[in-house]
């Protein structure tokens, strides 16, 4: 059985669009995706706040208490092609999907993420694992990790597939895709090569890149 760990925010769900829209309503700040150079959007919002706003909030982490309030995650939309991508991965033989995520507001988001998955994937057998830091995702020991956060990708137990975003464009990762939809073929390619070798440490990943049909110019 191969475990595929899939991130939720900015991989499966469109966290960015809703978060910047709400940040505009709450704090009057405008944020473009190009200026987000780190996965923590609260730090980007913090830089744009007035001194009075910063005094009220205390620190950037407290932004998530307001940003990710009741109903926020439940109303997030899936990214284009993400639902079909998860369904496609679930149909690969001998695969189990683990949604591996860090709730930004534990008291609310943890339950809402669970509800969101049940609503969108009622017919898939999956697991949900929540962590308190992206850097602890490696403890999942997944064979393949699909994520946008370099802190998670660096500790991947198996092969890492980076979903390209502005905050990870300079990260050196063998496997990249611009969306979960386009990561499906890479996941299939990795699993196909796992099947060919008894000793996973002897995998010929250069050969795998050819088999997976990875076009570096497009990904």
C-alpha positions, 0 to 999 in steps of 0.5 A: 500500500502506497500512502499519498499525503496531500496538502489542503490549503493552496493545493486542494482548496483555494485558500489564497483568494478567500483569505485576501478578500477577507483581509481586505474587508477586515483590515483594508489591505490589498495583497497580490499573489506575486508579493506573497514570498512565504507560505504564511500570509499572516506575515504579509498582511502584518506588514501592511497594517497600521501601528494601531492595528498591530497594537490591537492584534499583538502579533501576526499569528493572531490574524488567523483568529479573525481571518479563519473564523466560523464558516471560513473554511467550510466556504472555501472553493476547491482549486480547479481540477482538484476534486477530479485529481483526488478522485483519479489518485484514489483510483490508482491501485494499492493507494491510500490518500492522507490529507495532511494539513495544519489548521490555522485556527485549531478551535474552528478550522480543524472541525471545518476541514473535516466537514469540507472533506466529507462534503467533497469526497463522500465516496473516497476512503481517505485519512485526515491528519492534522499537524501543528507545524508543516515541519512535522509532516514528515512524521506521516512517513508518506511514500509521496507528499504533494505540498506547496510549503517547502518546510513540509517538502524538506522533511518528506519521508518519500518523494516530494511533489511541489505545487508551484507557488510564488513562495516556493519558486526558488526551491529545488525540487525534482518533481513539480506541477502547477496544480494538483490536477497536473500532479496526478501523472507524476504521482502515477509515474513515481508509483509505477517505478516503485512497483518495478524495484524491490529496493526503493533506494535503487530507483532510477529517478532520471528514468522515472522523469521520462516515464512520468512524461515530465516537461520541465518547461511546462511545470 
